């Protein structure tokens, strides 16, 4: 575990060189989306949009992903009783139309089992999703000043990932399911966005932690990653306070019990600036085996407690902020 020396990117830049390899000048992090994901070639590219809407009682998540040789899509809803409602879709090539720049274009897909539409608006985004059982329509507030974390993770010149993480976006809308309507509304409902574009190794494991809420009158977002960034010199760790991104370049140590997913998860940094406990209340387990594609996801929803002092920010007690942590193992 160490402090990495990450470079801040402050102007727009291409992720790749004309040959399709990683542009070395693109490696770093940014406070807003600045990279153009000009990926080339076929076979290892992974592109996705993931949105999650969460309040203290329920979660709606949608995924649109293009793995080059297949498109994988999902709509997932956990209702206040903890019941899960899932629809997945698979579509072979041709590839999906997905923007090279984060938030710069509409993403939509339709299969026999689901439909997803992610439509950017001047003041945010409209998320619509439908399955044979469920219809969701949510408006997400995303201003030009909303804090963001963009990070390039360089495994090599031919394997790399650009990710944008944003959280603590106010969400208003509803999910209609089996004659019932479940509403999302501020100040307790927040949206989180994961925009990903890159060329990945065949096997990878990652951890992700996210949270959003209010502390002492401030809007707080939590963003932590692990495992997949180890040894690259990059981290995807930050705290968002109102409209400011506070980057954490220290590696985060994750301590949890694989297989005992409802046990507490501990996240900390060696310098002592961060010492957090995550207490799960429910677990989402997803397993996919489709020949060359495999996925094992354990995503735990619950509540954060503890303190974090990001560079340039006051120490925060984040106890009571809802969110999630996860372990994902991919073979893709």
N, C-alpha and C positions, 0 to 999 in steps of 0.2 A: 504494500500500500504506500502511495507516495503522492507528493504534489507534482502535478504535471505542468509543463510550461506551454500553455495553449495560446495561440495567436488569435486576436479578435479580428474578424473580417468586417470591414466597414463600407464596402462598395460592392456592387453587383459583379458576379464572376461566374465563369463556366466551371462546372464540376469536372468535366473531362477535356482532354486535349483532342485535337482533330482525329487522332488515331483511335480514340475511345478509351485511352488509359486515364488514370487519375491525374488531374492537373495538380501538381504539388503546391501551387499557389492557392489552391482552394481549401487546403487543410487548415482547419481552425474552427472558430465558433462565431456566431453572430446574434445580435439582439432582435433581429427581424429577418424574415426569409430573403436571402440575397443570392442564392445559388441557382443557376440554370442547369437543370439536370439533363444535359445533352448526351444521354447514354447511347452507345452504339453496340452493334454485335447482337448475338442471340445465344440464349442458353443459360446464362447465369444472372440475367437482369431480374430484379424484384422491384415491383412498384406497388405501393398501396396507399389507401386512405382509410384511417380508422377513426371513428368518432364514438365517444361514449357520453351519455347524459345520465347524471346521477344526482339523487338527493338522498335523504336519510333512510328512505324506505324502498327505493326501486332503482333499477339501472336499465337503460336501453343502450345497446351497442350495435354498430353496423361496421362491416368490413367489406371493402372492395379491393381485391388484389389481383395483379397480373404477374405470373411467375415465368413468363415467356412461353412456356409450353402448355399453360393452362391458366384459366382464371378461376379463382376461388372467392366466394362471396358468402356473407353470413349476416343474419339479423337475429339478435338475441335479446330477450327481455326477461328480467327477474322481477316479479311483481311483489307487492308488500308482504305477501305470505311466504315468499321465498321460492315460489314455483317458477320453473324455468320454461320459457317458450322459445324454441329454436327452429330456424329454417336455414338451410345451407344450399348453395348452388355451385355447380361446376360447369365451366364452359371451356372447350379446347380452343386453340388458336383459331381465328386471327386475334391479334392482341387488341386490348382495349384502348380507347382514346382517353389518355390521362395527361394532364398538363405537365410541362417540364418545370414550371415555377409553382411554388406552393400558393394555393389560393387563387390562381389566375384563370381557372376554367372550371366548367361544370363536369362532374363525373356522374355517370348513370349506367345502370345495368339492369337487364331484365332476363330472367330465366323462367322455367315452368313453375318454380317454387317460390320465387321472391322477385321484388323490384326495389331498387334503391336509387334515389336521386339526391345528389349533393350540389345545390345550386347557390353559387356565390351571389350575394346582394351587396349594394353599397354600404349597408350598415351591418353586414354579417353573413349568415348563411342559413338557407332553408334546407332542412333535412327531412326527407320523406322516405318511408319504408313500408312495404306491404308484403304480407304472406297470406296464405289461405285463411289464417286465423286472426291476423293482426294488421292494424293500420296505424302508422305513426306519422305525425306532422309536427316538427319542432323548429322554432326560430331561435337562432343562436346569435347573440350580440358579439360582434368582433370588429372593434374600431381599428383605425390605422395605428393608434398608439398602444394597442394591447400588447403586453410583453410576450416575448417569444424566445425560444432557444433553438437555434440552428447549429448543428454539429456535423462535421465530416469525420468519420471514423476510418482510418487507413490501415487495413491489414497488409496491403501490398499495392503496387501500381495497377494491378488487374482485379483486385478484390477490395471493395470499399463501399461505404454507405453514407448517404446524406439523410439526416433525419431532422424534422422540425417538430418540436413539442410545444403545445400551448394548452393552458388549463385555466380554470377560474373564469370561463366565459358564461355570462348569464344565459339561461335557457328557459324558453316559454313554449309550451305546447302540450300535446296529449298523445296517449297510446290507447287505442280502442281495441278491446280484446274480449270476445265471447259475451258481447252485450254490456260490458263494463267499460268505463272510461277512466283512465288514470292520468292525472295532470302533473306537469312539471311547471314550476313557476319560481321566480326570484322571491326572496333572497336565498333560498336553500338549494335550488337546482342549478347545477353547473355543467358545462360541456368541456371535454378534453379532446384534443386533436393530435393525432400522430400521422404525419406525412413522411413517407419513406420512399427513397429512390436509390438504387445501388446495384452492385454486382457482388453476390454473396458466396462464401464457401458453401459446400454441399451440406455440412453439418454445423450447427451453431446452437449455443444455449445463451439465453439472456434472462436478466432480471429487470423488472420495471416497477417503479413505485410512483404513485400520483396521488394528489390530494388537492382539495379546494375548499375554501371557507372564509370566514371573517374572524380577525383577531384585532381587538382594540380599535374597531372602526376601520380597519384596513382590509382590503381584499387580498387574500393570500393564496398562492398556488405553489404546490410542491412537485418537484420533478427529479427523480433519481433513477439511475441505471447501474447495471453491473454485469459482470461475466463477459459479455460480448465485446466490451471495450478494453478488457485487461491487456496490458502490454502495448497498446497502440499509441499512448501519449494523449489520448482524447478521453473526455468524460461527457456524459449527458446529465450532469447534475446542476441544479439551479433552484433558487427560491424566487418566486415572483411576488413583489409587493406593489399593489396598485398597478401603475404602468411602468414599473422598473424591473429589469432582469438582473438578478445578482448571481453571477456564475460561480460555481464551486468547482475548482480544478483538482481538489483532493479526491482521491479514490474513496468510494464508499464501501465499507465492509458490511456484507450481508450475512446474518446469522439466523438460520431457521432450520426446521426439521423436515426434510423431504419425506413425504408420506404421512406426516402428521400436520396437515396444512392448517388446521385450526389452532395450532399452538402459536404463541406470539412470535413475531419476526422482529429482530433487532437490526437497526441500521446506524452506523457510526463512522466517524472519521478519526484517523490517528491523532490529528491535532486537537481533538476534543471539542471542536466547534459544533459538532453535530452529534446528538445522542437521542435517537428516536426509537419508540416502540410502536409496532403496529399490531392491533388486536383484531383478528378476523372474526366476522360474524357469519359469513357464508362463503362457500367455495364453488367456483365454476370449474368444472373439469371437462376438457375437450380433447378427444383423441381421434386422429385421422390416419388411416392407412390406405393409401391409394397407389400401390406399386412403388414408384420411385419417390413419392411424396409421403412424408410422415410428420405428424405433429402431436406433441403432448403438452397441453397447456393446463396449468393450475393457477387460477386467478382468484385471489382472496379479497373480498370486500369487507371493509370494517372501518376502524377509527384509529387515527394517529394520536400519539401523546409524546411529550418530551420537548426538547428545545433544539433550535438550530440557529447558528449565527453565521450567515453567509457574508463574504467579503463586501464591505460597504453598507451592510444592513445591521440594524439593531438585533440583539438576541430576541428570538421569538419563542414563546410557549405555544405550541401548535396543538395542545391537547383538545380533543373533541372534533378536529377536522376530519371529515369522512374522506375515503379514497380507496385505493387498492394497492396490492402488491402482487407480483406474479413471477412464476418460473415457466419459461417456454423452451422446449427442446424441438428444434426443427431439423428435418431431413428433407431437403428440397432442391 
